């Protein structure tokens, strides 16, 4: 009798994909079909032998698993003997192999990977021998097996108890990314064939050890590092300059798939991304690998460079602003990923913040997180990773300081704003998609901090400041200078202005005493980038106003379309800054208001299309301006219908309604989300989306 020889192996790619919830992966339906399994769950396969049947008494069989992307000489990283011993089958941290049935020269087996199995690409080898110890044979399976995380398995560290939410946070391949208060549609595309290959490349080039590739905490940290190209030739290159001629304007991306495709083809450094693009790509990578993920947008996001948990602005005695290193972004986008945190005390699992936008070094590279959202809310900044930075993003205090030779620090604290930072944390609501409205918008800031101004919120921040060190404590302990507050000031808040409209900025002043007072007031209006960096000055007004006893005055500044239109930068954000000084008492007051110029939407129209037949889709837009739009461009993408495309378009006349007709031939049946953006030199980021039915 000779050792058994394997004739063929059938790993049932489609059947296993259904039970492993990987059926939506495009590669499963290609030829040859990809083998994509989730860890901790059995997969079934058949072995056909040549010449004779398998005998429990005579034969030994083992399956060895090799991790494909190791640099050193390959040795088996896993495997199991064929056994039916229950204790071996019950150990979830071990490989197991058992027989299901035997028919003729064929046997059906089930193999289970460990629940902490490193994810990535594996190769399967079958070794047969005789119990008598004479002779052996080896079979190497030609196709790779890609092992993913398993958030449906209660023993996997990425397990989400409300498994219904996994339909959103793992399986949903479309969503919204909020760039400010408005959501822009995004095609995550985690199931497209090349996306998993891009994930494999990230794993291979990350420098993360074999065992650490099974640890969701370290995987999440690796993803935050590898999606930016600042280290390790990662996916995306950041660019906030406003000049993108040698790449793609970040605002023209409609999904992650073309970015990851270009990364695969070029080896890294796809041009260009900004925070929402980094976060969207991270979401795609996480969901593709089986890690529950969402994209979150923080409105008024602090960038604290010195771990004081404050954003400090310094003024000279004359009221001019000194150079500042801290800043507040109008919005900043990062990710929450779901996992247990066995490296932390009990109770700090759940959502963890990670951020791939390269802002600050962490352990000598640009990476950020995972930081427990529960710990952020409690002010527990001593836990890993990057807790003080992320806590400051949502809850730093804004402090204005003015030069003062008598003050201990050389500056006196003239204003503290405890409520400006972290006004909203926006994400897409699960199980709902509203292409044209906001019914799918969810504000989850309550998960990051208690109600603004509450005792719990203040105690959390003070607890964090105490743990951040002496400088943070010092800044919080300095009392606000007790200026005489004879004049009450307030600025009228503006949230949005429709493009084309003029608007008025108003500042109220009330004299509360029996004597007249003289106020020197300076108001500046400028455009700003979403990072808080100044764009162009639009208007500057300096006035001296006398306010009689017990009277009120108002400074009004009228701004026309002609004054602001050519000064707008990306996202059309404006900022008003006001500083006032009372001549008689030197009372000083300052405030600012940030608001957005909003634009019309792009309408997308399509009848029901038929698979493999040409069909028409229309893009409709009305120019709201009394001027021509030049250098027009339409970008769009729809999985199953059209890959990411950019289509130049003619100049658009003042107040003209245009209807752009396109013809596509769908290749798949179903309902698909189409995302589109219209761009011009004069008016950018006109967004549109629609659900397209293909019969």
Secondary structure, DSSP 8 states (H G I E B T S, - for coil): ----EEEEEE--HHHHHHHTT-TT-GGGGSSS--EEEETTSEEEEEEEEESS---TTTEEEEEEEEETT-SS-----EEEE----HHHHH-TTS-EEEEEEEETTEEEEEEE--TT---EEEEEEEEEEETT---EEEEE-SS-EEEE--TTSTTSTT--SSGGGHHHHTT--EEEEESSSSEEEEE--TTSHHHHHHHHHHHHHS---TGGGG-HHHHHHHHHHHTBSSSTT-SEEE--SS--TTS--GGG--BSHHHHHHHHHH-S-EEEE-HHHHHHHHHHHHHHHT--EEEEEEEEEEE-SSSSSEEEEEE-TTS-B---S-EEEEEEEEEEEEE--TTS-TT--EEEEE--S--SEETTEE--EEEEHHHHHHT-TTSTTTHHHHHHHHH-EEEEEEE-TTSTTSEEEEEEESSSS--EEEEE-TT---TTSSTTEEE-GGGTSSSTTSHHHHHHHHHHHHHH-HHHHHHHHS-B------EEEEE----EEETT--EEEEEEEEE-SSS-EEEEEEEEEEEE-TTS-EEEEEEEEEEEEEE-TT-EEEEEEEE-HHHHGGG--GGGEEEEEEEEEETTT--EEEEEEEEEEE----EEEE--B-TTSEEEEEEEEE--SSS-B-SEEEEEEETTTEEEEEEEE--B-TT-EEEEEEEEE--S-EEEEEEEEEE-SSS--EEEEEEEEE-
